[in-house]
């Protein structure tokens, strides 16, 4: 995402743009670093009672410390508060860490998009999550 594209997401009424910040107790386990600032972010866009997760990104030096889990919990709370019934996403087939994260939070494989990504060309794994009142929004 370019800086301009990210700035366009801030304050949109049809979705969520959330940041995980250093020294925010909800950002992950012991996530603070000397260079300060943003640890990660997520972008979710909704249409009616569905949402598409466009991006979760975590700064490389704080990966595997709970930042992505924290962002996923924020996404789930947002969906619950806005009566969103399902979330969809695409992820690179080679992005095994992201696929594990999504499965941990209940996402299921929903198909493939052949040659969806470029630079390099790669298939996308489509995933979906059906939300209901029994879903653990704090997982």
N, C-alpha and C positions, 0 to 999 in steps of 0.2 A: 504494500500500500504506500502511496506517496503521502507526503506531509499534507498536501492539499486535500486528498481524499479522506484522510483521517480527520482533518478539521471539519470537513463537511458532515461527518457522522455525529459530531458533538451536538447534543441538544435536539436531535431528530425526535419527533413525536411518535414515529412508527418503529421504534426499536430501542435497543440498549447499547450504549457505549460505556464500558466500565473499565476503570483502571485499578490495578493492584499497585499500591504505593509502598515504598520503604517505610518501615516502622509502623505500619498499619497492622494491628494484631490479627486482623482477618486475612492478611495477605499470604500467609503460609507459615511454616515452621522455621522460626529463627531467620527470617528473610530480611537481612539488612546488609548493605555493602557500603564501602567507603565512598563510592562515586555517586550515591544518592539518586533520588528520583523514582522513575517509573520502573516497576518490576515486570509488568505485563499488562495486557489489555484484551478485551473481547468486544466483538461487534456482532449483534444479533438484530435481525430485522423481522418484523411481524407483518402478516397480512391476515386480517380477520382472526381466526382462532389457531393459526399456524405460525411458526417462526422458522427462519433459516439462520443457522449459525454461520456467519461469514468467516470469522477469524477468531482464534485464540492464539496469542503470541506471548512468550515468556522470554525475558532476557536470558541469554545463554549462561551467564555466571550464576544464576539462581534457579536453574532448572532442577527438577527432582526434589524440590523442597516445599511442595504444597501450593505453589502459586496458581497453577492451572486448576487444581481442585477447588481452591477458593473462588476462582472466576466461574467455574462450573456451578458452584453453589449459588452464586449471585444470579446466574442465568436461570437456574431452576426456580429461585424465589421470584424473580421477575415474571417468569411464565405463570407461576401459580397466582401471583397477585393480579395478573392481567388476563386470567382465564384462557391461557393458550393451551391447547390440547395436544399439540405435537410439535416436535422440532426436527428439522432436516438439516443435513450437511453433506458436503463432499470433502474428501481428504485424499491426498496422494496415497496410492497403493504402497509406496515405500515408507510412509511415515508411520512406522509401527508404534512409536511412543504415543502419538496422538490417537491411533486406533485403540490402543490399550486404555487410554484415558476415557475415551468415549464409551467403550464397553463397560468399564468400571462404573460409569454413571448411568448404565442401562440402555445405551444405544444398541441397535441391532443392524446387521447388514441389510441393505435394501436394494442392492444391485451394483452395477458398474457402469461407468461412462468411459467407453474406449477412447484413448488418446485425448482425454479431456484437458490435460495440462500441456503446456509447452515449456521449453527451456529447462529441463529436457521434456520431451514428449513422454507422457505417462498416463495410465488409466487413473480414474478417480473411483474410490470406493464410496458409494452412497450409503448413508446411515440415517436411521430415524429413531425417534423415541416418542412413544405415546405416553402422555402424562395423564394421570388420573388422581383422584383424592387419596389413593393408597401409596402414591409414589413418595419415596423418602427424599424430601427436598434438602436434607442436610447431609446426604451421603458423601 
